[in-house]
Amino acid sequence: MAPINRMRKSRVLKKLGSNNYGIEEKEKEKRLDLKDLRQSMIQSFGNSSDFKVVEGKVRNREGIIFYLESMIDSKTMIVTTSQFFSRAGEEKIWMDSIEDLDHFCKEAFGGSGCQIHSSLDEMILAMIDGAVVVAISGFDHSISVNMGNNEKRSITEPSTQTVIRGPKDGFIESVLTNISLIRRRIKNPKLRFERFIIGTDTRTSVYMGYVHGIANEAIIQEVRNRLEKINVSAVFESGNIEELISDKTFTLFPLALNTERPDTVASNLMDGKIVIMVDGSPFSLLVPAVFVNFFEISEDYYQPFFLGTFLRFIRYLSFMIALITPSVYVGILTFHHELLPTTLLLSIIAQREGVPFPAVVEVLLMEITFEILREAGVRMPKAVGQMVSIVGALVIGQAAAEAGIISNIMIIIVAITAIANFVSPTYSFAAASRLLRFLLILAASVLGLYGVLIVLIFMVAHLCSLRSFGVPYLSPVAPFILGDQKDVFVRFPFWAMKNRPKYLRAESEIKLRRTVSLLLRR
């Protein structure tokens, strides 16, 4: 630790800009020992094969370049190195002060992404972020120049949230690229992004974005506080952040809306929500999120309002079908035969003749089998995954029915349930209904439809107790907000939705001026 202590200084540098530096106070300089610095760097990075050291002469002084080969652009590095040592044989030009070092930084590197560091820790962090560190003997400061490589996946259509009509671009793993996709849609200087470094080992960049003057300041501060309080060793995906900042962990329902669509993020930001973006993840989080948000997609606002309303009704209906259909089947066949018409009841009994299992075992067997096929189709290579899922479901279902293990009506119910579950626009929300479905089936096998009703009552009570950053999860239904009903179960015409959602408590409630709405109606 001795080399580190020798490098530390009491001079305080205040950054005036990306390339300007000011000195608060002066004292006798502790000159940098390049041998000690090199040894400290080697101890820090060990025998890592991508750690490189280049020595040379800079004007009238000895110099060393440190960098991680895997984190920089090699072409830029070659050009910079040649510029760095280009004046080694020229007439000696003395550099004795920090101002001379600053001038040399601007002259040699153009001032682009150039910073001055005073400690070993700052140098190491700069290298990890994709910078080249330049140390010159006689100075207790070093220079870092950003040369990070730009290798990233190209912008493509989102794979999990596709639309027929609407933008086809989606987020990628580069958070700066994702921010640019949002800024292309919201060309407003009030769009702000704040950066947080989370993870003591991974040092992952996490950005919080909002529109100043629209988003509620109390909610912004709450999100900021929760992000600052995170103290973990590693963060790799936005799902880690979602679990760490949620109001309640022990719930099946997601309390943050995840999306990989820039247009969805842009529209929610204009409503007063806050986006959380994690470097390395194409999925962004939108908070606060309420129950009705998981039945809305951006395409609803690109289609005529009556079509958007119809499709939203289909999603609500599909959610109920996927949630309760198997449990209702079990409850009726086990306890409530009188609820079925006689002809239908006789037909079902005839199909189940010879089936050795009760209805609950039959349903659980088929549901678990389908979940296995679904997971196998997702994890297998794309070339064979879809084929295995389709062929496996057809072959297994047909063979099981012919063998008398299950009934034909059971295959129909499981197929309808699975298809209805895929209608959900958000995968995490669909997963909640899949898990609840098993609980409802078990309750129906014990108490019949009364058990189904009891579980549904507890589910609604649980939903009423949830909060997403202080906002009730069932808003604007419970509590009921009349002004927000224009975009819940039905979608009113675009010109009729003049105000932002009241449950977000936006600083500016007006979204569409009256003069504009009159022009649109004409």
KALIN-V427100 format. One record per residue. RES is the residue in three letters. SS is DSSP state (2 for helix, 1 for strand, 0 for the rest). PSI is psi in whole degrees, 0 to 359 (none if undefined). D_CENTER is the distance of its C-alpha to the mean C-alpha in whole Angstrom. Layout:
# KALIN-V427100
RES|SS|PSI|D_CENTER + RES|SS|PSI|D_CENTER
This chain:
# KALIN-V427100
MET|0|352|39 + ALA|2|316|42 + PRO|2|325|41 + ILE|2|316|38 + ASN|2|323|40 + ARG|2|332|42 + MET|2|342|40 + ARG|0|148|38 + LYS|0|164|40 + SER|0|351|41 + ARG|0|133|40 + VAL|0|123|37 + LEU|1|133|36 + LYS|1|122|34 + LYS|1|120|32 + LEU|0|349|33 + GLY|0|190|31 + SER|0|336|29 + ASN|0|0|32 + ASN|0|139|35 + TYR|1|140|36 + GLY|1|150|38 + ILE|1|123|40 + GLU|0|317|41 + GLU|0|157|44 + LYS|0|148|46 + GLU|0|178|47 + LYS|0|128|49 + GLU|0|140|46 + LYS|0|106|46 + ARG|0|146|46 + LEU|0|128|43 + ASP|0|110|44 + LEU|2|328|43 + LYS|2|316|44 + ASP|2|320|42 + LEU|2|316|39 + ARG|2|317|39 + GLN|2|322|40 + SER|2|320|37 + MET|2|317|35 + ILE|2|321|36 + GLN|2|325|36 + SER|2|316|32 + PHE|2|354|31 + GLY|0|219|34 + ASN|0|32|35 + SER|0|129|31 + SER|0|337|32 + ASP|0|1|30 + PHE|1|122|31 + LYS|1|147|34 + VAL|1|127|37 + VAL|1|126|39 + GLU|1|152|42 + GLY|1|189|44 + LYS|1|128|46 + VAL|1|111|45 + ARG|0|247|48 + ASN|0|16|50 + ARG|1|159|48 + GLU|1|147|46 + GLY|1|156|43 + ILE|1|140|40 + ILE|1|129|36 + PHE|1|138|34 + TYR|1|161|30 + LEU|1|116|28 + GLU|2|329|29 + SER|2|346|25 + MET|2|357|24 + ILE|1|166|26 + ASP|0|115|27 + SER|2|323|30 + LYS|2|315|32 + THR|2|325|31 + MET|2|319|33 + ILE|2|315|36 + VAL|2|317|37 + THR|2|319|36 + THR|2|318|38 + SER|2|322|41 + GLN|2|326|40 + PHE|2|317|40 + PHE|0|11|43 + SER|0|334|45 + ARG|0|24|48 + ALA|0|325|49 + GLY|0|2|52 + GLU|0|178|53 + GLU|0|138|55 + LYS|0|128|53 + ILE|0|119|51 + TRP|0|142|51 + MET|0|108|48 + ASP|0|347|49 + SER|0|169|46 + ILE|2|332|42 + GLU|2|322|43 + ASP|2|321|44 + LEU|2|320|41 + ASP|2|319|39 + HIS|2|318|41 + PHE|2|321|41 + CYS|2|315|37 + LYS|2|323|37 + GLU|2|317|40 + ALA|2|325|39 + PHE|2|5|35 + GLY|0|3|35 + GLY|0|4|34 + SER|0|113|30 + GLY|0|25|28 + CYS|1|131|31 + GLN|1|158|31 + ILE|1|132|33 + HIS|1|154|33 + SER|0|352|35 + SER|0|160|34 + LEU|2|323|33 + ASP|2|318|30 + GLU|2|322|29 + MET|2|316|30 + ILE|2|316|28 + LEU|2|323|25 + ALA|2|320|25 + MET|2|320|26 + ILE|2|328|23 + ASP|0|359|21 + GLY|0|28|23 + ALA|1|158|26 + VAL|1|127|30 + VAL|1|129|32 + VAL|1|121|36 + ALA|1|134|38 + ILE|1|133|42 + SER|0|145|45 + GLY|0|355|46 + PHE|0|146|43 + ASP|0|17|41 + HIS|0|157|38 + SER|1|163|36 + ILE|1|140|34 + SER|1|136|31 + VAL|1|127|30 + ASN|1|121|26 + MET|0|33|26 + GLY|1|142|23 + ASN|0|155|23 + ASN|0|26|21 + GLU|0|124|20 + LYS|0|163|17 + ARG|0|142|16 + SER|0|157|18 + ILE|0|123|16 + THR|0|178|16 + GLU|0|139|16 + PRO|0|140|13 + SER|0|337|14 + THR|0|344|13 + GLN|0|74|13 + THR|0|153|17 + VAL|0|157|19 + ILE|0|315|23 + ARG|0|121|23 + GLY|0|176|21 + PRO|0|147|19 + LYS|0|3|18 + ASP|0|151|16 + GLY|0|164|12 + PHE|0|155|9 + ILE|0|191|10 + GLU|0|352|10 + SER|0|115|12 + VAL|2|327|10 + LEU|2|323|13 + THR|2|320|14 + ASN|2|321|11 + ILE|2|321|12 + SER|2|326|16 + LEU|2|327|15 + ILE|2|318|14 + ARG|2|333|17 + ARG|0|335|19 + ARG|0|328|19 + ILE|0|91|19 + LYS|0|72|22 + ASN|0|128|23 + PRO|0|347|23 + LYS|0|353|22 + LEU|1|114|19 + ARG|1|146|18 + PHE|1|131|15 + GLU|1|136|15 + ARG|1|137|15 + PHE|1|140|15 + ILE|1|112|15 + ILE|1|135|14 + GLY|0|110|16 + THR|0|332|20 + ASP|0|318|20 + THR|0|334|17 + ARG|0|58|17 + THR|1|136|13 + SER|1|124|12 + VAL|1|129|10 + TYR|1|137|10 + MET|1|124|11 + GLY|1|145|12 + TYR|1|166|15 + VAL|1|113|18 + HIS|0|133|21 + GLY|0|349|24 + ILE|0|306|22 + ALA|0|145|19 + ASN|0|129|21 + GLU|2|326|22 + ALA|2|320|22 + ILE|2|321|19 + ILE|2|315|18 + GLN|2|324|20 + GLU|2|317|18 + VAL|2|317|15 + ARG|2|316|16 + ASN|2|319|18 + ARG|2|323|16 + LEU|2|321|14 + GLU|2|334|17 + LYS|0|352|19 + ILE|0|126|16 + ASN|0|87|19 + VAL|0|167|18 + SER|0|333|19 + ALA|0|142|15 + VAL|0|125|12 + PHE|0|341|10 + GLU|0|160|7 + SER|2|337|4 + GLY|2|328|7 + ASN|2|317|9 + ILE|2|319|8 + GLU|2|317|8 + GLU|2|330|12 + LEU|2|336|13 + ILE|2|359|13 + SER|0|150|14 + ASP|0|325|17 + LYS|0|131|18 + THR|0|321|17 + PHE|0|72|20 + THR|0|148|19 + LEU|0|341|18 + PHE|0|134|16 + PRO|0|137|13 + LEU|0|7|13 + ALA|0|138|10 + LEU|1|118|9 + ASN|1|140|6 + THR|1|153|7 + GLU|0|22|7 + ARG|0|121|10 + PRO|2|325|12 + ASP|2|326|14 + THR|2|317|13 + VAL|2|317|11 + ALA|2|316|14 + SER|2|322|16 + ASN|2|326|14 + LEU|2|321|15 + MET|2|342|18 + ASP|2|345|19 + GLY|0|12|18 + LYS|0|174|14 + ILE|1|138|12 + VAL|1|142|9 + ILE|1|122|7 + MET|1|135|5 + VAL|1|130|6 + ASP|0|126|9 + GLY|0|359|9 + SER|0|133|6 + PRO|0|357|6 + PHE|0|127|3 + SER|1|156|3 + LEU|1|135|5 + LEU|1|125|8 + VAL|1|152|11 + PRO|0|151|14 + ALA|0|135|14 + VAL|0|170|17 + PHE|2|317|18 + VAL|2|340|19 + ASN|2|335|16 + PHE|2|0|15 + PHE|2|5|18 + GLU|0|141|18 + ILE|0|161|17 + SER|2|332|17 + GLU|2|338|20 + ASP|2|330|22 + TYR|2|357|23 + TYR|0|347|24 + GLN|0|164|26 + PRO|0|147|30 + PHE|2|328|29 + PHE|2|326|31 + LEU|2|320|29 + GLY|2|322|26 + THR|2|317|28 + PHE|2|315|29 + LEU|2|325|26 + ARG|2|322|24 + PHE|2|321|27 + ILE|2|322|27 + ARG|2|317|23 + TYR|2|317|25 + LEU|2|318|28 + SER|2|323|26 + PHE|2|316|24 + MET|2|321|27 + ILE|2|313|29 + ALA|2|333|26 + LEU|2|315|26 + ILE|2|350|30 + THR|2|309|32 + PRO|2|321|33 + SER|2|324|34 + VAL|2|320|36 + TYR|2|315|38 + VAL|2|316|38 + GLY|2|319|40 + ILE|2|315|42 + LEU|2|334|43 + THR|2|321|44 + PHE|0|331|45 + HIS|0|61|45 + HIS|2|332|47 + GLU|2|346|49 + LEU|2|344|46 + LEU|0|145|46 + PRO|0|149|49 + THR|2|317|52 + THR|2|315|51 + LEU|2|321|48 + LEU|2|316|48 + LEU|2|323|51 + SER|2|318|49 + ILE|2|318|46 + ILE|2|322|49 + ALA|2|322|50 + GLN|2|327|47 + ARG|0|1|47 + GLU|0|123|50 + GLY|0|350|50 + VAL|0|123|46 + PRO|0|350|47 + PHE|0|150|44 + PRO|0|170|43 + ALA|2|320|41 + VAL|2|320|38 + VAL|2|321|38 + GLU|2|315|38 + VAL|2|313|35 + LEU|2|321|33 + LEU|2|315|35 + MET|2|321|33 + GLU|2|316|30 + ILE|2|321|29 + THR|2|318|31 + PHE|2|322|28 + GLU|2|323|25 + ILE|2|316|27 + LEU|2|321|27 + ARG|2|313|23 + GLU|2|322|22 + ALA|2|320|25 + GLY|2|328|24 + VAL|2|320|20 + ARG|2|339|21 + MET|0|160|24 + PRO|0|146|24 + LYS|2|329|24 + ALA|2|331|27 + VAL|2|348|29 + GLY|2|311|26 + GLN|2|320|26 + MET|2|318|30 + VAL|2|320|30 + SER|2|312|28 + ILE|2|308|31 + VAL|2|319|34 + GLY|2|317|33 + ALA|2|317|32 + LEU|2|312|36 + VAL|2|313|38 + ILE|2|317|37 + GLY|2|314|37 + GLN|2|317|40 + ALA|2|320|42 + ALA|2|322|41 + ALA|2|317|43 + GLU|2|329|46 + ALA|0|353|46 + GLY|0|15|46 + ILE|0|322|43 + ILE|0|168|41 + SER|0|161|42 + ASN|2|324|41 + ILE|2|330|40 + MET|2|322|38 + ILE|2|320|36 + ILE|2|316|36 + ILE|2|315|34 + VAL|2|321|32 + ALA|2|316|31 + ILE|2|318|31 + THR|2|317|28 + ALA|2|316|26 + ILE|2|318|26 + ALA|2|327|25 + ASN|2|329|22 + PHE|0|349|21 + VAL|0|335|21 + SER|0|129|18 + PRO|0|335|15 + THR|0|125|13 + TYR|2|318|13 + SER|2|326|12 + PHE|2|322|15 + ALA|2|325|17 + ALA|2|327|17 + ALA|2|317|18 + SER|2|328|21 + ARG|2|318|22 + LEU|2|320|23 + LEU|2|331|24 + ARG|2|321|27 + PHE|2|322|28 + LEU|2|320|29 + LEU|2|323|31 + ILE|2|316|33 + LEU|2|320|34 + ALA|2|321|35 + ALA|2|328|37 + SER|2|339|39 + VAL|2|315|40 + LEU|2|4|41 + GLY|0|212|40 + LEU|2|337|39 + TYR|2|321|39 + GLY|2|320|37 + VAL|2|316|34 + LEU|2|320|35 + ILE|2|316|35 + VAL|2|320|31 + LEU|2|323|30 + ILE|2|316|32 + PHE|2|325|30 + MET|2|315|27 + VAL|2|320|27 + ALA|2|320|28 + HIS|2|319|25 + LEU|2|323|23 + CYS|2|333|25 + SER|2|346|25 + LEU|0|149|21 + ARG|1|144|20 + SER|1|99|16 + PHE|0|45|17 + GLY|0|352|21 + VAL|1|128|20 + PRO|1|135|22 + TYR|0|331|20 + LEU|0|10|23 + SER|0|146|23 + PRO|1|28|25 + VAL|0|314|27 + ALA|0|103|28 + PRO|0|147|28 + PHE|1|125|30 + ILE|0|109|29 + LEU|2|320|32 + GLY|2|340|30 + ASP|2|2|27 + GLN|0|357|28 + LYS|0|350|28 + ASP|1|47|25 + VAL|0|275|24 + PHE|0|335|26 + VAL|0|157|28 + ARG|1|115|27 + PHE|0|164|29 + PRO|0|152|30 + PHE|2|322|28 + TRP|2|345|31 + ALA|2|342|31 + MET|0|79|28 + LYS|0|334|29 + ASN|1|153|27 + ARG|0|158|24 + PRO|0|131|23 + LYS|2|333|25 + TYR|2|344|23 + LEU|2|347|21 + ARG|0|50|24 + ALA|0|149|23 + GLU|0|327|25 + SER|0|110|26 + GLU|0|334|27 + ILE|1|124|28 + LYS|0|329|26 + LEU|0|121|29 + ARG|0|154|33 + ARG|2|322|36 + THR|2|321|37 + VAL|2|319|34 + SER|2|323|34 + LEU|2|320|38 + LEU|2|321|38 + LEU|2|323|35 + ARG|2|335|38 + ARG|0|none|40
